Amino acid sequence: MAKVATIKTDYSVAPAAINMRYTPTTPFIAAPVAQINQTTVAQPSHHSGHGLHTGRPVALSIYPGKTDQGIVFVRTDLPREQNRIPARYDYVTDTRLCTVLTNEHGATVRTCEHLLATFSACDIDNAEVHINGPELPIGDGSAQGFVELLRHAGSQQSAGSRWVIELNRPIHTNLGQAHASLYPAAHVSYDIKIDFSAKDGPIQSLTYTPHLHSFAEALAPARTFCFLNDVNAMRENNLALGGSLENAIVLDQGQVLNPEGLRFEDECVRHKTMDVIGDMTLAGATVLATFIGEQVGHRLTNMLLRDLFAQKDAWTRRPMTREDLKAPAS
């Protein structure tokens, strides 16, 4: 059994890698000068598996979305007039071990954060995700399956401008010993720390800048993780019913129980960073900020977004420009 590493990884000064960007498969539609067009998928793409928490089999398909629609989940097993669930922070109703979205009719979709992070990495603004159950497939616990799904789907541009949220001042949110902050910045970056030493777990930190580093290589392969002592309690609460060593890292007394070991020494904090990116996608636009979080989880990230948007003088929504896409100096 492999031991859990204590490690700090700094991607802010690493050599630039090829990020996930796609060549449009339809003719470019010119935006106003220096502005950036919205994108959606170029063709339908399909995926299936089973839910981590429900344990149920599920199939999903991704279809192109309309300009300014955003990401919308469509529960195909529910009546049409009740089945659309927007991927927005104010639709979050539960954050226990995953992010759950609920619409005004009570229709829910859970464990959407890995797909949302992949949409963000692929610069997909608008899409419809048709799903025949209440939870997305977990795959192997990482986002690799969704990376392949969106690679197959490709991307195409539309006439509308992409949007950014520009901060006018820092935003801070605390939850017990956990805290998260957004600081105004010209580019998006994440500085995430985790400390599970009380459970003989990892102490790790990661600095990740999407402009400089490949989501597909650096974050997408990182799997979700849990502690063996917590599994029974999770299942008593009808969570992790589909969990196994095939779709999660399981830690026990400082050891990794998965026979194949870890994919990265700091796989746990990489996965946490991916979760944060997915939850931040629920802002509905790119938040130009440095995100600094310690012991951050789904609940705290959602609280941070709610605090941000509740302070209307703390942010400005504007069209994205080409300046926003320039890589920061390393």
C-alpha positions, 0 to 999 in steps of 0.5 A, spaced: 500 500 500 502 506 498 503 512 503 499 518 503 504 524 500 505 531 504 507 535 498 506 542 495 506 543 488 506 550 484 504 550 477 504 558 477 512 557 475 511 551 471 513 550 463 506 552 459 503 546 457 498 545 451 491 547 454 484 544 452 482 548 446 478 546 440 479 548 433 472 551 431 468 546 426 464 551 423 465 558 420 468 563 425 462 569 427 466 575 428 465 578 435 465 586 436 473 588 436 477 585 441 471 581 444 471 573 444 465 569 442 461 564 446 462 557 444 458 551 445 459 543 442 459 542 435 455 535 435 452 531 440 456 526 444 454 520 449 456 517 455 454 512 460 455 509 467 453 509 474 452 514 479 457 514 485 452 516 490 445 513 488 449 507 485 444 507 479 446 506 472 445 513 468 446 515 461 447 522 458 448 526 452 451 533 451 447 537 445 449 544 443 446 550 447 443 557 445 447 563 446 446 566 453 443 559 455 449 557 459 449 550 461 442 546 462 441 539 465 435 536 462 432 530 466 429 526 460 426 521 465 421 527 468 415 531 464 418 536 459 415 542 463 419 540 469 425 537 467 430 543 466 435 545 471 440 551 470 447 550 472 447 556 477 450 557 484 443 559 486 440 553 484 445 549 489 441 545 494 445 540 497 453 540 498 454 533 502 460 530 498 457 533 491 454 539 488 446 538 488 442 542 483 434 543 484 429 547 480 423 550 482 419 543 480 424 539 485 427 536 479 435 535 481 441 533 479 447 531 483 455 530 482 455 535 476 462 538 478 466 534 474 463 535 468 462 543 469 470 543 471 471 540 464 466 545 460 470 550 463 477 547 461 474 547 454 471 554 454 464 551 453 459 557 455 452 553 452 450 546 452 444 542 454 446 535 458 440 530 457 440 525 463 436 520 464 436 520 472 438 524 478 446 523 478 451 524 473 456 518 472 462 517 476 466 514 471 473 512 475 472 518 480 476 523 475 474 527 469 477 523 464 471 520 461 468 527 460 474 530 457 474 525 452 466 526 451 468 533 450 473 532 445 469 528 441 463 533 441 468 539 439 466 546 439 463 551 435 462 559 436 456 563 436 455 571 435 454 572 442 460 575 447 463 571 452 462 574 459 467 575 465 465 577 472 471 583 474 472 584 482 472 591 485 474 588 491 476 582 495 471 577 497 472 572 504 468 567 506 469 562 512 466 556 515 469 553 521 476 552 520 475 553 512 476 559 509 476 561 501 477 568 498 477 571 491 482 577 490 481 581 484 486 579 478 487 580 471 487 572 470 484 566 473 488 562 478 487 557 484 491 556 490 488 550 494 490 547 501 488 541 504 490 538 511 487 532 513 492 530 518 487 529 524 485 523 520 492 521 518 491 524 511 495 528 506 497 535 507 498 538 500 497 545 496 497 546 489 497 553 485 494 552 478 493 557 473 488 555 467 492 559 462 498 556 463 497 549 464 493 543 461 487 541 465 487 534 461 494 532 464 494 536 471 487 535 474 482 531 470 486 524 471 485 526 479 480 521 482 475 523 488 477 520 495 475 518 502 477 515 508 475 508 510 472 510 517 467 515 513 464 510 508 459 506 513 456 513 515 456 515 508 452 509 506 447 510 512 445 517 509 444 514 502 451 516 499 457 513 496 452 507 494 456 506 488 463 507 491 468 502 490 476 502 489 474 503 482 472 510 482 475 513 488 481 513 492 480 510 499 485 512 505 486 509 511 491 510 517 495 514 512 495 508 507 492 508 500 488 502 499 487 502 492 492 496 489 494 501 483 496 506 488 496 514 486 496 517 479 500 523 482 503 524 489 498 530 490 492 527 487 488 529 493 489 536 492 488 536 485 482 533 485 479 538 490 482 544 485 478 540 480 472 540 484 473 548 486 473 549 478 467 546 477 463 549 483 466 556 480 463 555 473 456 555 477 457 563 477 455 563 469 461 567 467 469 567 468 470 570 475 477 574 474 480 572 480 485 569 484 481 564 488 485 562 495 482 556 499 484 552 505 479 546 507 475 548 501 469 544 499 462 544 495 459 548 501 464 553 502 465 555 494 457 556 494 457 560 500 463 564 497 459 565 490 453 567 494 457 572 498 460 575 492 453 576 488 449 579 494 454 585 494 452 588 487 458 593 488 463 588 489 463 586 481 462 588 474 459 584 469 463 585 462 464 582 455 471 578 455 476 581 451 482 578 448 486 581 453 483 577 458 486 571 454 493 573 454 497 568 458 500 571 465 507 572 466 510 566 469 
